[in-house]
């Protein structure tokens, strides 16, 4: 329904968006006033105690913030610099994902990012990575990375709730680096969006493909090639912001896909686990996202075939060198 509302050019969707227009105007006014207030010094902005990188987006969900934040944390860890990932603390799934993907990172979930930073310092962090923090104007950061989803580029350019946009494209001026991300969108769409952004900003623009790299057993951790799903009957189960992208990635393997979705950050109930276990018995495989796997792993019945976890890989198609250099400068300025 939401995808139809935000992407359809049909008469029904147009009417629905018009109905929501007053709410969008309220949202736009509130966000504009808030930005103006911070610029004028009406609201306090606090410096963070360590070199810091903020990652976020200007649209709602599904742009790849968590994979990119993990990639940034892994970059610092590879340089021998201990990162801390600061999260706003909605549920615990993203915190668990970061702990699994970057074991060297300190992960702090706290809606107060400054308090989270203080905790990270006490735990031995040397650099801060703020996940989903582009709109967090109450803390200063050394590098601001704004993600723009190639999938969202097909949506109408209307603010929430009539469109998916938290802020307009003019907000990209706050970013130091822009990253166009794509999951189900093709490379040409991502390149077109990157070209549009380069025409409107002097900021460097990178392109990152969040591609399905490997399948991993939920409990065993055994790895399977993506090609192993070809021709198989698969249930693609997810509780994420952009399930369509996940489903498209699984379909691209050649699998026969049945879809099961729950709302983002859903806490799986016993009956949900039972449904998935039944699906695992009557199909060739259940495939889940890494974000959902951390909530299912300790509760999966031992007698039921384990689901496969879809592991995404961040593969840059443009701008990786420039982004890595920008990250290195963040730390170098503080040494």
Secondary structure, DSSP 8 states (H G I E B T S, - for coil): -HHHHHH--SHHHHHHHHHHHHHHHHHHHHHHHHHHHHHTTSS--B--SSEEEEEEESBSS-S-HHHHHHHHHHHHHHTT--EEEEE--SSSHHHHHHHHH-TTSEEEE-SSHHHHHHHHHHTT-SEEEEET-TT-TTB--SEEEEEEETTGGGS-S-BTTTSSBSS-GGGGGG-SEEEEEESSS-HHHHHHHHHHHHHH--SEEEEEEEEEEEEEETTT--EE-GGGGTT-EEEEEE-STTHHHHHHHHHTTT-EEEEEE--TT----HHHHHHHHHHHHHSSEEEEEHHHHHHHGGGS-TTS---EEEEEEEEEEE-HHHHHHHHHHHHHTT-
